[in-house]
Amino acid sequence: MNYKLIFNVITRPNSCFEEIAQDFSPHYRQALAIFAIAGLVVIFPNLVEMNQWGGPSEQDLLLMKSVSLVMRIVISIIQNFVLIYAIYWVGQKLGGNASYGKAVTILSFCLIPSIISAIGLGVATSFTTNYLYMEDAGNSLDFDQDLSQSYVVDFFSSSIMSYAFAVFFGGWTLLLLVKATRILNGFSLKNTIITIVAAICILFFIHIVFGAAMGVLGALSRFF
């Protein structure tokens, strides 16, 4: 793993993407590794939250956790694959001449913020779950306190942290995708934005279709 290259993607993405675009083959395997890691680390925050799960039995609980984690990984990998392929496909339609291998290599490095986000959110969730919630439970018995620590707990709740991480790291990822797509295809800013917007719309459409299909399957399962 070339950590210097990863650092360069974070600190100076433009020059780094241009360097990769000139000859992507030496970086192809590392890009695939980043793609795989991005699909796997999404379960890190879920692992922390699952410690609070309850179930009818230990065996049923283990099954629920396993199915949930596997589905989360599969969905994440499919989502990243669809996004990268959609950017490549729309780019081809707009006159881009980049090969699919080059597109996968450069665009996979844009997933680095999602890896950092998943790890950071997992650590933050673990901290709030194991420290703030415990402290809040103890302090809630002290009725003489003017300000309950629950205000702190509410502020650092998993949902609020998830939104904050999604906005910051999602924006970072989007910025990298814009830079990478422009360099990958030699596009103007206009064509770059069209490519990214169209790819996101394709991804969103597939999400809707997949969600509808799962809903239908869930409804049909009640009859069997």
C-alpha positions as CSV (number, residue, x, y, z in Angstrom):
1,M,0.0,0.0,0.0
2,N,1.5,3.3,-1.1
3,Y,0.5,5.6,1.8
4,K,2.3,8.5,0.2
5,L,-0.1,8.3,-2.8
6,I,-3.1,8.3,-0.4
7,F,-1.7,11.3,1.4
8,N,-1.2,13.1,-1.9
9,V,-4.9,12.4,-2.8
10,I,-5.9,14.0,0.4
11,T,-3.6,17.0,0.3
12,R,-3.2,17.7,-3.5
13,P,-5.7,15.8,-5.4
14,N,-5.4,17.6,-8.7
15,S,-1.7,16.9,-9.3
16,C,-2.2,13.4,-7.9
17,F,-5.1,12.5,-10.2
18,E,-3.1,13.9,-13.2
19,E,-0.2,11.7,-12.3
20,I,-2.4,8.6,-12.0
21,A,-4.1,9.5,-15.3
22,Q,-0.8,9.5,-17.2
23,D,-0.1,5.8,-16.2
24,F,-2.8,4.2,-14.1
25,S,-1.5,0.6,-14.3
26,P,0.9,0.8,-11.3
27,H,-1.9,2.1,-9.1
28,Y,-4.7,-0.3,-10.3
29,R,-4.3,-2.9,-7.5
30,Q,-4.1,-0.2,-4.8
31,A,-7.2,1.3,-6.2
32,L,-9.0,-2.0,-6.0
33,A,-7.8,-2.4,-2.4
34,I,-9.3,1.0,-1.5
35,F,-12.5,0.0,-3.3
36,A,-12.7,-3.2,-1.2
37,I,-11.8,-1.4,2.1
38,A,-14.5,1.2,1.4
39,G,-17.0,-1.5,1.1
40,L,-16.0,-3.3,4.2
41,V,-15.4,-0.5,6.7
42,V,-19.0,0.7,6.4
43,I,-19.9,-1.9,9.0
44,F,-17.6,-0.4,11.7
45,P,-20.3,2.1,13.0
46,N,-22.9,-0.7,12.8
47,L,-20.7,-3.0,14.9
48,V,-20.6,-0.5,17.7
49,E,-24.4,0.1,17.6
50,M,-25.1,-3.7,17.5
51,N,-23.7,-4.0,21.0
52,Q,-26.9,-2.4,22.2
53,W,-29.1,-4.9,20.3
54,G,-31.4,-7.3,22.1
55,G,-33.0,-10.4,20.8
56,P,-35.1,-13.4,21.7
57,S,-32.0,-15.6,22.0
58,E,-28.3,-15.4,21.5
59,Q,-28.5,-17.5,18.3
60,D,-31.2,-15.3,16.8
61,L,-29.3,-12.2,17.7
62,L,-26.1,-13.6,16.1
63,L,-28.1,-14.4,12.9
64,M,-29.7,-10.9,12.8
65,K,-26.3,-9.2,13.2
66,S,-24.6,-11.4,10.5
67,V,-27.4,-10.8,8.0
68,S,-27.4,-7.1,8.7
69,L,-23.6,-6.8,8.3
70,V,-23.4,-8.9,5.1
71,M,-26.3,-6.9,3.6
72,R,-24.6,-3.6,4.5
73,I,-21.3,-4.7,2.9
74,V,-23.0,-5.9,-0.3
75,I,-25.1,-2.7,-0.6
76,S,-22.0,-0.6,-0.1
77,I,-20.0,-2.4,-2.7
78,I,-22.8,-2.3,-5.3
79,Q,-23.4,1.3,-4.6
80,N,-19.8,2.3,-5.1
81,F,-19.6,0.1,-8.3
82,V,-22.7,1.6,-9.8
83,L,-21.5,5.2,-9.0
84,I,-18.1,4.6,-10.6
85,Y,-19.5,2.8,-13.6
86,A,-22.2,5.5,-14.1
87,I,-19.6,8.2,-14.1
88,Y,-17.6,6.2,-16.7
89,W,-20.6,5.5,-18.8
90,V,-22.0,9.0,-18.8
91,G,-18.5,10.3,-19.5
92,Q,-18.3,8.1,-22.6
93,K,-21.6,9.4,-23.8
94,L,-20.3,13.0,-23.5
95,G,-17.2,12.3,-25.5
96,G,-14.8,11.0,-22.8
97,N,-12.2,8.6,-24.1
98,A,-10.9,7.2,-20.8
99,S,-10.7,3.4,-20.5
100,Y,-12.7,1.6,-17.8
101,G,-9.6,0.5,-16.0
102,K,-8.4,4.1,-15.7
103,A,-11.8,5.2,-14.5
104,V,-11.9,2.6,-11.8
105,T,-8.4,3.4,-10.7
106,I,-8.8,7.2,-10.4
107,L,-12.4,7.2,-9.1
108,S,-11.7,4.5,-6.5
109,F,-9.3,6.9,-4.8
110,C,-12.2,9.3,-4.3
111,L,-13.6,6.8,-1.8
112,I,-10.9,7.6,0.7
113,P,-13.1,10.1,2.6
114,S,-15.8,7.4,3.0
115,I,-13.2,5.2,4.7
116,I,-12.1,7.9,7.0
117,S,-15.8,8.8,7.7
118,A,-16.7,5.2,8.6
119,I,-13.8,4.8,11.0
120,G,-14.3,8.2,12.5
121,L,-18.1,7.6,13.0
122,G,-17.4,4.2,14.5
123,V,-14.9,5.7,17.1
124,A,-17.3,8.6,17.9
125,T,-20.3,6.3,18.3
126,S,-18.2,4.0,20.6
127,F,-17.3,7.0,22.7
128,T,-20.8,8.3,23.1
129,T,-22.2,4.8,23.7
130,N,-19.6,3.7,26.3
131,Y,-18.9,7.0,28.0
132,L,-21.5,9.8,27.6
133,Y,-24.5,7.5,27.9
134,M,-23.0,5.8,31.0
135,E,-22.2,9.2,32.5
136,D,-25.7,10.5,31.7
137,A,-27.3,7.5,33.4
138,G,-25.4,8.2,36.5
139,N,-25.9,11.9,36.6
140,S,-29.7,11.6,35.9
141,L,-30.1,10.5,39.5
142,D,-28.7,13.8,40.7
143,F,-31.8,16.1,40.7
144,D,-29.8,19.1,42.1
145,Q,-28.0,19.6,38.8
146,D,-29.2,22.6,36.8
147,L,-28.1,21.2,33.5
148,S,-28.3,17.5,32.8
149,Q,-25.6,15.9,30.8
150,S,-28.4,14.5,28.6
151,Y,-28.1,17.7,26.6
152,V,-24.6,16.7,25.7
153,V,-25.8,13.2,24.9
154,D,-28.6,14.5,22.7
155,F,-26.1,16.7,20.9
156,F,-23.7,13.8,20.2
157,S,-26.5,11.3,19.4
158,S,-25.6,8.8,16.7
159,S,-28.2,10.3,14.3
160,I,-26.8,13.8,14.6
161,M,-23.2,12.6,14.2
162,S,-24.2,10.5,11.2
163,Y,-25.7,13.6,9.5
164,A,-22.6,15.7,10.3
165,F,-20.2,13.1,9.0
166,A,-22.4,12.5,5.9
167,V,-22.4,16.3,5.1
168,F,-18.7,16.8,5.6
169,F,-17.2,13.6,4.2
170,G,-19.9,13.4,1.5
171,G,-19.0,16.9,0.3
172,W,-15.4,16.0,0.4
173,T,-16.0,12.8,-1.7
174,L,-18.1,14.9,-4.2
175,L,-15.3,17.4,-4.6
176,L,-12.8,14.6,-5.3
177,L,-15.2,13.1,-7.8
178,V,-15.5,16.4,-9.6
179,K,-11.8,16.8,-9.8
180,A,-11.2,13.2,-10.8
181,T,-13.9,13.2,-13.5
182,R,-12.6,16.4,-15.1
183,I,-9.1,15.1,-15.3
184,L,-10.1,11.6,-16.3
185,N,-12.1,12.8,-19.4
186,G,-10.4,16.1,-20.0
187,F,-13.8,17.7,-19.6
188,S,-14.9,21.3,-19.0
189,L,-16.5,22.1,-15.7
190,K,-19.9,22.1,-17.4
191,N,-19.6,18.5,-18.7
192,T,-18.0,17.4,-15.5
193,I,-21.0,18.6,-13.5
194,I,-23.4,17.0,-16.0
195,T,-21.6,13.7,-15.6
196,I,-21.6,13.8,-11.8
197,V,-25.3,14.8,-11.6
198,A,-26.4,12.2,-14.1
199,A,-24.4,9.5,-12.3
200,I,-25.9,10.4,-9.0
201,C,-29.4,10.4,-10.5
202,I,-28.7,6.9,-11.9
203,L,-27.6,5.7,-8.5
204,F,-30.6,7.3,-6.8
205,F,-33.0,5.6,-9.4
206,I,-31.4,2.2,-8.7
207,H,-31.9,2.9,-4.9
208,I,-35.6,3.5,-5.5
209,V,-35.9,0.3,-7.6
210,F,-34.1,-1.8,-5.1
211,G,-36.1,-0.4,-2.2
212,A,-39.3,-1.0,-4.0
213,A,-38.3,-4.6,-4.9
214,M,-37.3,-5.3,-1.2
215,G,-40.7,-3.8,-0.1
216,V,-42.6,-6.1,-2.5
217,L,-40.6,-9.1,-1.4
218,G,-41.3,-8.2,2.2
219,A,-45.0,-7.9,1.5
220,L,-45.1,-11.2,-0.4
221,S,-43.2,-13.0,2.4
222,R,-46.2,-12.5,4.7
223,F,-48.2,-14.8,2.6
224,F,-45.8,-17.7,2.9
